[in-house]
Amino acid sequence: MHGLGVNPADGMLYAASHFGVFTVPADKAPERVGDRTQDTMGFVVVGPNHFLGSGHPDRPEPGTAPHLGLIESKDAGRTWQTLSLKGAADFHSLEVKHNRVYGYNSQNGQLMVSENQRDWDTRGRVAMADFTVSPADPDVVLATTREGLVRSTDGGRTFAAAAGSPRLVLLDWSEGEVVFGVGMDGIVHVSGDSAATWTAKGRVTGTPAALAAKGSAVYVATESAIHASTDSGGTFTLRQALK
């Protein structure tokens, strides 16, 4: 699994993976959407039935770089169209906030930002695992690195260490000042003050691969399962076993 998101059109949980995008119902097995098995590395739900993604094609074209760039689906993942950077970008993390697309391009280690999904501003270069953007301020960006959590206050052009933060690998800025993070140990942490301080909450079993939070609902995917919380990460139940 690479990404999780809830489709506001019907409340369905979607998961992006090495083998395409899947719906993840609460009461039955995941089901692949459409017939594409593309390696969807970056994934974000923009609105009802509206997704953006990135990664690698299921059927690479001879003589072209195996990177999808930024792709878009307006039918809940059934079909996809290329928007920009085909062959040049493999976004491992994507966010859409403030009418902007933020993407971490694994090919050059840079954060990139676009206001029209076609023209891109290249920001800072930081080796990160994940990032998230403040819903209140388009210039405040948090990112997880091997050295610890870092923060930018200039839209991702420069970053500085966020002192006192736990060791996190995945992040999601839910709403207001509430940020969720999860460490490699599976412990979920929450901050109510824009990542100034953190509180350890519940724990999931396995290596975290994707995180999504909205209000009090938190989803964490590992290599073997998707876990769900309805109490802001305090407790988790098994949403779906993956193997």
Sequence and secondary structure as in RCSB ss.txt:
>XXXX:A:sequence
MHGLGVNPADGMLYAASHFGVFTVPADKAPERVGDRTQDTMGFVVVGPNHFLGSGHPDRPEPGTAPHLGLIESKD
AGRTWQTLSLKGAADFHSLEVKHNRVYGYNSQNGQLMVSENQRDWDTRGRVAMADFTVSPADPDVVLATTREGLV
RSTDGGRTFAAAAGSPRLVLLDWSEGEVVFGVGMDGIVHVSGDSAATWTAKGRVTGTPAALAAKGSAVYVATESA
IHASTDSGGTFTLRQALK
>XXXX:A:secstr
  EEEEETTTTEEEEEETTEEEE  SSS  EE SS   EEEEEEEEETTEEEEEEE SS  TTS S   EEEESS
TTSS EEEE TTT  EEEEEEETTEEEEEETTTTEEEEESSSSS EEEEE   SEEEE SS TT EEEEETTEEE
EESSTTSS EE TT    SEEEEEETTEEEEE TT EEEEESSTTSS EEEEE SS EEEEEEETTEEEEEESSE
EEEESSTTSS EEEEE  
